[in-house]
Structures are given as C-alpha cells and as structure tokens.
Amino acid sequence: MPFEIPENIHPLTARLAWLIGRWAGNGHGEYPGIDDFQFGQEVVFQQDGRPFIHYFGRAWIVDAEGAFVREAAQETGFLRPQEDGTLEVVMCHHTGFAEIWTGEIHPEQPRFEIVTDAVARTATAKEYVAGKRLYGYVNGDLLYAYDMAATGHELQPHTHAQLARQYAMSSSGSSSGSTSGADWRERLREKGYRLTPQRELILDAVETLGHATPDEVLAEVRTHSTAVNASTVYRTLEMLEELGLIRHAHLSDRAPTYHATSEAEHFHLVCRNCHRVISVDPDVLTPVSERLAADHGFTIDVGHLTVFGTCGECS
C-alpha cells in the first residue's frame, strides 16, 4: 500500500517515512507470572522537518470479544536516525522508567530493530532491565514485536501487534479547504504551534461527532486518552478555530457547538421541540443574501447561522 512522503521531511528521517502517521489495531501479550492478555493500541509517529520523529503510544486491555476493559500502557519518545543508518531512541513510560535504545535501520527493507542501551527507573517502578523491539512495514500494516527482561526473567517475548494506518500526517502544505494531514500541519506551523497527539485527538473528535459542544468533545477524546482535560479541550478548540480548521455555531442557549470545516459549507435548522439539528445547503439562502447585500451591503456568515423553529416530525 502506498504512503505519502512529507515534502518537508528531513533527509535523515526519510528512510522512516513509511512509519509516519497514526496507526491502530490489536495485539497479544504474555509474560511469566501474568495471564495472557489481548489489547487494543493506537500509536502516532510525527515529524516537523527536523532530524527526529516524535512517538506517542497508548494501549488498553480488551476482553475476548474485543470490548474495552481498562486502560493499559502509555509511552512517548523520539527516534533519532543517524547518517550511518543507526538509530537512537529515547523513550519514557507512565510506569516509571525511561530507556535509551540503539539499533539499525534496514538498508533495503522498511524495518528496524532496537535494543536497550540503558534503562532508568523510579524507586516504585517494577524491576525491568532490558528490552528489544522490531518494527516492520508489511503489506501496508505496521507490525511490531517487543521482548522484555523484567522481574528476574531473561529476555523473552512480551507483546506483539498488527496496526493499520489510520491517518497519514503529511506536510505537503496543500490548501484544499479540508482538514487533511498536510493542511492541518501546515496551518499549525504557520502560526507557530506544534502538532501533538492531544490536538489531533481533539480535531478527530470534532470530525467524528459532526456537531459537538466542548464537553461532548472531551467525552469523545477520553474514550482514547484520559490524559486530556477540559482546559486543554477549550484552548485547543479556540486554536483550531483560529486556524480555520473548525467553526462554531450556537445551536442552543448552552455552550457553542463545533464542526469541522472539512464539511461542505452549511447553516443549521434547530427544532425547539426535539432539538434535532439539520444541515442545509447555503444555496437556499441565495435570494435572501443577495437582497441583504443589495439593500444593506451586508454579507451573511453562513457558517454561524442558526434558524430555530419546528421540524416536520414535530409539526
């Protein structure tokens, strides 16, 4: 499966272009002293033109039917490719330890292997002394395996997963009017902002929900990550609207409702009885907007327009 190479990618990270993006899927875990387990996982690899790739990953335990059970591992770090093909990685985990990894990028195939060079842990973290990871791009999916030496056991398999690409985060700088990875990143960079997993989760929540208040966006984001709080959601929504990636409308006397600008331009009909929201093509308003422009020199901001009344089902 093809993937997009960001136009601003640094030459040192270009060999890992296949890795960049958002991935999600399922995996299996095992280790002496614990029951085997299944998990869901989402990981993000992003770059900004400098010679490193930022990584963030989170996992959650699922039952035999794939239903969510509880949150699991979270980790973040940086991949630092070198000119000689070697790879340096720094990583830290919510469980209280941090690692320095070293390895090599395969010269001909989309894969790399890293092993721990140093491990540091807090006083309350479990005993963990070494790790080994293998990542590979196989038939369009991201596959990885993680071996671990911990709690007195030698290095042996611990987790492995197969993840599918969810969101290619490119940097082509195109301006198509949608919230594509290129458009999203380029607008952030122009305004001096960084692309973070939290900001991307919030934008994705708005696009998923269609029309949502900040509290509804927060609830959706927290199905993926509990590390995002209400103040982060409010600040990010304001920033995304400033960038033109989302807009808000007042569909009630409550908090504003946000929707993505990747949707076609529309205005809203809101039923006062059942609170149904209907999106309407702005062409319906052409006679009204032309009359207002001719008589008053006034231009309607359709994206913020809401008309209240009674829907057909409630009439």
C-alpha positions as CSV (number, residue, x, y, z in Angstrom):
1,M,0.0,0.0,0.0
2,P,1.4,3.4,-0.9
3,F,2.1,6.1,1.6
4,E,2.7,9.8,1.3
5,I,6.2,11.2,2.0
6,P,6.0,14.7,3.6
7,E,7.6,17.4,1.5
8,N,9.4,18.9,4.5
9,I,10.9,15.6,5.7
10,H,14.5,15.8,6.9
11,P,16.9,13.6,4.9
12,L,17.8,11.6,8.0
13,T,14.2,10.7,8.7
14,A,13.3,10.0,5.1
15,R,14.2,6.3,5.4
16,L,11.5,6.0,8.1
17,A,8.8,7.9,6.0
18,W,6.8,4.6,6.0
19,L,6.4,4.9,9.7
20,I,4.9,8.4,9.9
21,G,1.2,8.6,10.6
22,R,-1.4,7.3,13.0
23,W,-1.8,3.5,13.5
24,A,-4.4,1.5,15.4
25,G,-5.0,-2.2,15.8
26,N,-4.8,-5.1,18.2
27,G,-2.2,-7.2,19.9
28,H,-1.4,-10.0,22.2
29,G,0.7,-10.0,25.4
30,E,2.2,-12.7,27.6
31,Y,4.9,-13.0,30.3
32,P,5.8,-15.3,33.2
33,G,3.7,-14.6,36.3
34,I,0.8,-12.9,34.5
35,D,-2.2,-14.1,32.5
36,D,-2.0,-13.8,28.7
37,F,-4.0,-10.7,27.5
38,Q,-5.3,-9.0,24.4
39,F,-5.1,-5.3,23.9
40,G,-6.0,-2.5,21.5
41,Q,-3.4,0.1,20.6
42,E,-3.0,3.4,18.9
43,V,0.3,4.9,18.1
44,V,1.4,8.2,16.4
45,F,4.6,8.9,14.6
46,Q,5.0,12.6,13.5
47,Q,7.8,14.8,12.2
48,D,8.2,18.5,11.7
49,G,11.1,18.7,9.3
50,R,13.8,18.3,11.9
51,P,16.0,15.2,12.2
52,F,13.8,13.2,14.6
53,I,10.4,11.5,14.8
54,H,8.2,12.1,17.8
55,Y,6.3,8.9,19.0
56,F,3.3,8.5,21.3
57,G,1.5,5.3,22.0
58,R,-1.3,4.1,24.2
59,A,-2.9,0.7,24.8
60,W,-6.0,-0.7,26.5
61,I,-6.9,-4.2,27.6
62,V,-9.8,-5.8,25.8
63,D,-11.8,-8.9,26.5
64,A,-12.3,-11.9,24.2
65,E,-15.0,-10.0,22.2
66,G,-12.8,-7.0,21.8
67,A,-14.7,-4.8,24.3
68,F,-12.8,-2.3,26.4
69,V,-11.8,-3.4,29.9
70,R,-9.3,-0.9,31.2
71,E,-6.5,1.5,30.2
72,A,-3.0,0.0,29.9
73,A,0.4,1.2,28.8
74,Q,1.3,4.7,27.7
75,E,4.7,5.7,26.3
76,T,6.3,8.5,24.4
77,G,9.7,9.3,22.9
78,F,11.9,10.3,20.0
79,L,13.5,8.4,17.2
80,R,16.8,9.9,16.0
81,P,18.1,8.4,12.8
82,Q,21.8,8.9,12.1
83,E,23.8,9.3,8.8
84,D,25.4,5.8,9.1
85,G,22.0,4.1,9.3
86,T,22.0,3.6,13.0
87,L,19.0,4.6,15.1
88,E,18.9,6.2,18.5
89,V,15.7,6.2,20.5
90,V,14.8,7.8,23.9
91,M,11.5,6.7,25.5
92,C,9.7,7.1,28.8
93,H,6.7,5.3,30.3
94,H,3.9,6.1,32.7
95,T,5.1,3.1,34.8
96,G,8.1,5.0,36.0
97,F,11.0,4.0,33.7
98,A,12.9,5.5,30.8
99,E,15.2,3.9,28.2
100,I,17.9,4.7,25.7
101,W,17.7,2.3,22.7
102,T,20.1,1.8,19.9
103,G,19.7,-0.1,16.6
104,E,19.9,-0.1,12.9
105,I,17.5,0.8,10.0
106,H,17.5,-2.0,7.5
107,P,19.3,-0.6,4.3
108,E,16.8,-2.2,1.8
109,Q,13.6,-3.1,3.7
110,P,11.1,-1.0,5.7
111,R,12.0,-2.3,9.1
112,F,14.3,-1.6,12.0
113,E,15.4,-3.3,15.3
114,I,16.4,-1.6,18.5
115,V,17.7,-2.9,21.9
116,T,18.1,-1.1,25.2
117,D,21.4,0.5,25.9
118,A,20.4,1.9,29.3
119,V,17.3,1.7,31.5
120,A,16.5,4.0,34.4
121,R,13.6,3.6,36.7
122,T,12.0,5.3,39.7
123,A,12.0,3.8,43.2
124,T,8.5,2.5,42.8
125,A,8.8,1.1,39.3
126,K,8.9,-2.7,38.7
127,E,12.3,-4.4,38.0
128,Y,12.9,-4.0,34.3
129,V,16.4,-4.4,32.9
130,A,16.4,-4.8,29.1
131,G,14.2,-4.7,26.0
132,K,14.3,-5.5,22.3
133,R,11.9,-4.2,19.7
134,L,11.3,-5.0,16.0
135,Y,9.2,-2.8,13.8
136,G,8.3,-3.5,10.1
137,Y,6.0,-2.3,7.3
138,V,4.3,-5.4,5.9
139,N,1.6,-5.2,3.2
140,G,0.6,-1.7,4.3
141,D,0.4,-2.5,8.0
142,L,2.7,-1.8,10.9
143,L,3.9,-4.9,12.7
144,Y,6.0,-4.9,15.9
145,A,7.3,-7.3,18.5
146,Y,8.6,-6.4,21.9
147,D,10.8,-8.7,24.1
148,M,11.4,-7.8,27.7
149,A,13.7,-8.8,30.6
150,A,12.0,-8.0,33.9
151,T,11.1,-9.2,37.4
152,G,14.0,-11.7,37.3
153,H,13.3,-13.2,34.0
154,E,15.5,-13.3,30.9
155,L,14.8,-11.5,27.7
156,Q,11.7,-13.1,26.1
157,P,8.6,-12.2,24.1
158,H,6.1,-9.9,25.8
159,T,3.8,-8.2,23.3
160,H,3.3,-8.1,19.6
161,A,0.7,-6.3,17.5
162,Q,-0.5,-5.5,13.9
163,L,-1.6,-1.9,13.3
164,A,-3.4,-0.4,10.4
165,R,-2.7,3.1,9.2
166,Q,-5.5,5.5,10.3
167,Y,-4.3,9.0,9.5
168,A,-1.4,9.9,7.3
169,M,0.2,13.1,8.7
170,S,1.9,14.6,5.8
171,S,3.4,18.1,5.3
172,S,2.8,18.9,1.7
173,G,1.3,22.3,2.6
174,S,-1.6,22.0,0.2
175,S,-4.6,24.1,0.9
176,S,-7.7,22.1,-0.2
177,G,-10.1,23.5,2.4
178,S,-10.2,20.2,4.2
179,T,-8.6,19.1,7.5
180,S,-6.1,16.8,5.8
181,G,-2.8,16.0,7.5
182,A,-1.0,18.4,5.2
183,D,-3.4,21.3,5.7
184,W,-3.6,20.7,9.5
185,R,0.2,20.6,10.0
186,E,0.9,23.5,7.6
187,R,-1.5,25.8,9.4
188,L,-0.2,24.9,12.8
189,R,3.4,25.6,11.7
190,E,2.5,28.9,10.1
191,K,1.0,30.0,13.5
192,G,3.9,28.7,15.5
193,Y,2.1,25.7,17.0
194,R,3.3,22.1,17.4
195,L,1.4,19.1,16.2
196,T,0.6,17.0,19.3
197,P,-1.4,13.7,19.8
198,Q,-3.8,15.6,22.1
199,R,-4.5,18.3,19.5
200,E,-5.0,15.7,16.8
201,L,-7.4,13.7,19.1
202,I,-9.5,16.8,19.7
203,L,-9.7,17.6,15.9
204,D,-10.6,14.0,15.2
205,A,-13.3,14.1,17.9
206,V,-14.9,17.1,16.3
207,E,-14.9,15.4,12.9
208,T,-16.3,12.2,14.3
209,L,-19.1,13.8,16.3
210,G,-20.2,16.2,13.5
211,H,-21.6,18.9,15.8
212,A,-20.4,18.8,19.4
213,T,-20.0,21.0,22.5
214,P,-16.7,21.2,24.3
215,D,-18.0,18.7,26.9
216,E,-19.0,16.3,24.2
217,V,-15.6,16.6,22.5
218,L,-13.9,15.9,25.9
219,A,-16.0,12.8,26.4
220,E,-15.1,11.5,23.0
221,V,-11.4,12.2,23.4
222,R,-11.4,10.4,26.8
223,T,-12.5,7.2,25.1
224,H,-9.0,7.3,23.6
225,S,-6.9,9.1,26.2
226,T,-7.6,10.1,29.8
227,A,-4.6,12.4,29.7
228,V,-6.6,15.3,28.2
229,N,-8.5,17.6,30.5
230,A,-11.3,20.2,29.9
231,S,-9.0,23.2,29.8
232,T,-6.9,21.6,27.1
233,V,-10.0,20.9,25.0
234,Y,-11.2,24.5,25.3
235,R,-7.8,26.0,24.5
236,T,-7.4,23.7,21.5
237,L,-10.9,24.3,20.1
238,E,-10.1,28.1,20.2
239,M,-6.8,27.5,18.4
240,L,-8.3,25.2,15.8
241,E,-11.0,27.8,15.0
242,E,-8.3,30.5,14.7
243,L,-6.6,28.2,12.2
244,G,-9.8,27.8,10.2
245,L,-10.0,24.0,10.8
246,I,-13.2,24.1,12.7
247,R,-16.1,26.6,13.2
248,H,-18.7,27.1,15.9
249,A,-22.4,27.9,15.9
250,H,-24.9,28.4,18.7
251,L,-27.5,25.7,18.3
252,S,-29.0,26.3,21.8
253,D,-28.7,28.6,24.8
254,R,-25.9,26.3,26.1
255,A,-22.2,26.1,25.0
256,P,-21.3,26.7,21.4
257,T,-21.3,23.7,19.1
258,Y,-18.2,23.0,16.9
259,H,-18.0,21.3,13.5
260,A,-15.1,20.7,11.1
261,T,-14.6,23.0,8.1
262,S,-13.9,19.9,6.0
263,E,-17.7,19.6,5.8
264,A,-19.4,21.4,3.0
265,E,-20.5,24.9,3.9
266,H,-23.9,24.9,5.5
267,F,-26.2,26.5,8.0
268,H,-28.3,24.9,10.7
269,L,-32.0,24.4,11.4
270,V,-32.7,23.5,15.0
271,C,-36.0,22.1,16.2
272,R,-37.1,23.7,19.6
273,N,-39.1,20.6,20.5
274,C,-36.9,17.6,19.7
275,H,-33.6,19.6,19.4
276,R,-32.9,17.9,16.0
277,V,-30.1,19.7,14.0
278,I,-30.5,19.8,10.2
279,S,-27.6,20.9,8.0
280,V,-28.8,22.9,5.0
281,D,-27.0,23.9,1.8
282,P,-26.4,27.7,1.8
283,D,-27.7,28.0,-1.8
284,V,-31.2,28.0,-0.2
285,L,-30.4,31.4,1.2
286,T,-29.2,32.9,-2.1
287,P,-32.2,35.2,-2.6
288,V,-32.0,36.4,1.0
289,S,-28.3,37.0,0.9
290,E,-28.5,38.9,-2.4
291,R,-31.3,41.1,-1.1
292,L,-29.3,41.9,2.1
293,A,-26.2,42.7,0.1
294,A,-28.1,44.9,-2.3
295,D,-30.2,46.8,0.3
296,H,-27.7,46.9,3.2
297,G,-24.3,46.0,1.8
298,F,-24.4,43.1,4.3
299,T,-22.7,39.7,3.8
300,I,-24.2,36.7,5.7
301,D,-21.7,34.5,7.6
302,V,-23.5,31.2,6.8
303,G,-21.3,29.0,8.9
304,H,-22.5,30.7,12.1
305,L,-26.2,31.0,11.0
306,T,-28.8,29.0,13.0
307,V,-32.5,29.2,12.4
308,F,-34.8,27.9,15.2
309,G,-38.3,26.5,14.6
310,T,-40.2,23.2,14.4
311,C,-39.2,20.3,12.3
312,G,-41.6,18.3,10.1
313,E,-41.8,15.4,12.6
314,C,-42.8,17.7,15.4
315,S,-45.3,19.9,13.4
